[in-house]
């Protein structure tokens, strides 16, 4: 991206990198949910710890879903941005 005050110029590579980072985070969170939780032996607190780990896994699934949706939105917005930018360049006779 350009410096503030100079307009916006996001390259296809930058948008692709951003989407890749978001997809990678989603994959990491998804793999956490597919992993068998370790056996928990916390003595008298085992049920509480087990419940807490379950809630953590459930929360990570929600975060992963939101991150996946954001990655898709970045891809869609990037496609629209590039289309509009190319169309504006064509309008002014600039080649990209």
C-alpha positions as a Markdown table, in Angstrom:
| # | Residue | x | y | z |
|---|---|---|---|---|
| 1 | Unk | 0.0 | 0.0 | 0.0 |
| 2 | Unk | 1.1 | 3.6 | -0.5 |
| 3 | Unk | 1.8 | 6.2 | 2.1 |
| 4 | Unk | -1.2 | 8.1 | 3.7 |
| 5 | Unk | -2.3 | 11.0 | 1.5 |
| 6 | Unk | -1.0 | 9.4 | -1.7 |
| 7 | Unk | -4.1 | 7.4 | -2.4 |
| 8 | Unk | -4.5 | 3.7 | -2.2 |
| 9 | Unk | -2.5 | 1.2 | -4.3 |
| 10 | Unk | -2.9 | -2.4 | -3.2 |
| 11 | Unk | -1.1 | -4.9 | -5.4 |
| 12 | Unk | -2.5 | -8.3 | -6.3 |
| 13 | Unk | 0.5 | -9.8 | -4.5 |
| 14 | Unk | -0.3 | -7.9 | -1.3 |
| 15 | Unk | -3.9 | -8.9 | -1.3 |
| 16 | Unk | -2.9 | -12.5 | -2.0 |
| 17 | Unk | -0.5 | -12.4 | 0.9 |
| 18 | Unk | -3.1 | -11.1 | 3.2 |
| 19 | Unk | -5.6 | -13.8 | 2.2 |
| 20 | Unk | -2.8 | -16.4 | 2.6 |
| 21 | Unk | -2.1 | -15.2 | 6.1 |
| 22 | Unk | -5.8 | -15.4 | 7.0 |
| 23 | Unk | -6.1 | -18.9 | 5.4 |
| 24 | Unk | -3.1 | -20.1 | 7.3 |
| 25 | Unk | -4.5 | -18.9 | 10.6 |
| 26 | Unk | -7.8 | -20.7 | 9.7 |
| 27 | Unk | -5.9 | -23.9 | 8.9 |
| 28 | Unk | -4.0 | -23.7 | 12.2 |
| 29 | Unk | -7.2 | -23.2 | 14.3 |
| 30 | Unk | -9.0 | -26.0 | 12.3 |
| 31 | Unk | -6.2 | -28.4 | 13.0 |
| 32 | Unk | -6.5 | -27.7 | 16.7 |
| 33 | Unk | -10.1 | -28.7 | 16.6 |
| 34 | Unk | -9.3 | -32.0 | 14.8 |
| 35 | Unk | -6.6 | -33.0 | 17.3 |
| 36 | Unk | -7.6 | -35.4 | 20.0 |
| 37 | Unk | -7.4 | -33.5 | 23.3 |
| 38 | Unk | -4.8 | -34.9 | 25.6 |
| 39 | Unk | -5.8 | -37.0 | 28.6 |
| 40 | Unk | -6.4 | -34.6 | 31.4 |
| 41 | Unk | -5.5 | -35.6 | 34.9 |
| 42 | Unk | -6.0 | -32.6 | 37.2 |
| 43 | Unk | -7.2 | -34.6 | 40.2 |
| 44 | Unk | -10.4 | -33.2 | 41.7 |
| 45 | Unk | -10.4 | -30.4 | 39.0 |
| 46 | Unk | -10.3 | -32.8 | 36.0 |
| 47 | Unk | -14.0 | -32.1 | 35.1 |
| 48 | Unk | -13.5 | -28.4 | 35.3 |
| 49 | Unk | -10.3 | -28.4 | 33.3 |
| 50 | Unk | -11.9 | -30.7 | 30.7 |
| 51 | Unk | -14.9 | -28.4 | 30.4 |
| 52 | Unk | -12.6 | -25.4 | 30.0 |
| 53 | Unk | -10.6 | -27.1 | 27.3 |
| 54 | Unk | -13.9 | -28.0 | 25.5 |
| 55 | Unk | -15.0 | -24.3 | 25.7 |
| 56 | Unk | -11.6 | -23.2 | 24.3 |
| 57 | Unk | -11.9 | -25.6 | 21.4 |
| 58 | Unk | -15.4 | -24.4 | 20.7 |
| 59 | Unk | -14.3 | -20.8 | 20.8 |
| 60 | Unk | -11.4 | -21.5 | 18.4 |
| 61 | Unk | -13.9 | -23.0 | 16.0 |
| 62 | Unk | -15.9 | -19.8 | 16.1 |
| 63 | Unk | -12.7 | -17.7 | 15.5 |
| 64 | Unk | -11.7 | -20.0 | 12.6 |
| 65 | Unk | -15.1 | -19.6 | 11.0 |
| 66 | Unk | -14.8 | -15.8 | 11.2 |
| 67 | Unk | -11.3 | -15.8 | 9.9 |
| 68 | Unk | -12.3 | -18.0 | 7.0 |
| 69 | Unk | -15.1 | -15.6 | 6.2 |
| 70 | Unk | -12.8 | -12.7 | 6.4 |
| 71 | Unk | -10.3 | -14.4 | 4.0 |
| 72 | Unk | -13.1 | -14.9 | 1.5 |
| 73 | Unk | -14.1 | -11.3 | 1.9 |
| 74 | Unk | -10.6 | -10.1 | 1.3 |
| 75 | Unk | -10.5 | -12.2 | -1.9 |
| 76 | Unk | -13.8 | -10.9 | -3.2 |
| 77 | Unk | -12.9 | -7.3 | -2.3 |
| 78 | Unk | -9.5 | -7.7 | -3.9 |
| 79 | Unk | -11.0 | -9.0 | -7.1 |
| 80 | Unk | -13.4 | -6.1 | -7.2 |
| 81 | Unk | -10.7 | -3.6 | -6.4 |
| 82 | Unk | -8.5 | -4.9 | -9.2 |
| 83 | Unk | -11.4 | -4.9 | -11.7 |
| 84 | Unk | -12.3 | -1.3 | -10.8 |
| 85 | Unk | -8.7 | -0.2 | -10.9 |
| 86 | Unk | -8.1 | -1.8 | -14.3 |
| 87 | Unk | -11.4 | -0.2 | -15.6 |
| 88 | Unk | -10.3 | 3.2 | -14.3 |
| 89 | Unk | -6.9 | 2.8 | -15.9 |
| 90 | Unk | -8.5 | 1.9 | -19.2 |
| 91 | Unk | -10.8 | 4.9 | -18.9 |
| 92 | Unk | -7.8 | 7.2 | -18.7 |
| 93 | Unk | -5.8 | 5.3 | -21.2 |
| 94 | Unk | -3.3 | 4.0 | -18.7 |
| 95 | Unk | -2.0 | 0.5 | -19.1 |
| 96 | Unk | -1.2 | -1.6 | -16.1 |
